[in-house]
Amino acid sequence: MVKGLGKNVIIGTVGYAFAEGILDSLIGKFGSGFGLSSDLIELGLGFYLKKRGGMIGAIGNAMFIINLYNVVKSFSGGGFNLLGITTPSTTTTGSW
């Protein structure tokens, strides 16, 4: 086990990773009528669920943190990079 991470954090993150595809399709189907992105809806749902206890709260916490990152990244125009890693741009002129 990774030191410093609790069992609930790991279980919640893995649980959300497996459920994210299903949630995205359901939210896309039903939530598109509100004009909100699926990340923003999942952020609100994660905020609500993280107040619950046990595994549901752990999944809600992971949902909240992951979608908070996605929402902030989308509002900043995609220039926000969590790890600070940038990919160099390459240009090629001519060919061999």
N, C-alpha and C positions, 0 to 999 in steps of 0.2 A: 504494500500500500504506500502511496505517496505520502511522505511525512507532511503534516499540516493540513491535509485535506481529510475531512470527515467522511465516513461511510455514506451519509445521506447526500453529500455534495456529489460524490462519484455516481451513486445510483440515480440521482436526479438528472445529472447531465446525460448519462447513458439513456435513461428513460425518455428524456426529451429528444435526444438525437434520433431514436427509433420512431417517435411519434410525430416528428416535425413534418414529414412528408404527408402524412394523413391530415394533420392539422392545416397545412398550407392548402391542400385541395378543398377541404371543407370550408375554410374561411374564404378562399377564392370564390367558391360557389355561392355561399350565402352572404358574405361580407362585401362583395363588390358593389352591391346596391347602395352602400353608404358612401362610396367614393373615397374610402380609406385604404391604405396599403395593408397587406396581410401582416407585415412586420409591426405596424402600429397597433393593429387589433390584437396581435399576440403579445405585444408589450403590455397592454391593458389587462389581458387575461392572465399573464404571468404575474403582474402586480397583485391581482385579486387572489390568485392561487398561492402565492408565496406566503400569505398570511395564515394559511392552513398549516396544520402540523403533519408530521410524518413524511411519507413518500410524495404525497400530493404537494406539500409545501416545498419539498426539495426540487421537484420537477418545475413548479412555478417559479422558484428562484432562478433555476437555470434558464427557463424561458424568458424571464425578465431581463437577465443580464445579457444574453445573446441578442435579443431583439433590441435592447437599448443600444448596443453597439451598432446594429444594422441601421437603426433610425438615425442616430447621430451621424453615421457615415453618409447616409443618403442626404441629410440636410446640409452637410458640409461639402456637397458636390463630389463625394467620392475621394477627396484628398486626404481624409483622415485615415491613417494607417496605424493599427494597434501596435505593431512591432517596430515601426519606424523603418521598415525595409522598403527601399525603392528599387524599381527595376530600371536599369539604364536604357535610354532610348538609343537605338542604333539606326544609322542611315547608311544606305549603300548607294554608291554612285558607280555607274558603269557595270559591266559584267565581263567575265572571262570567257 
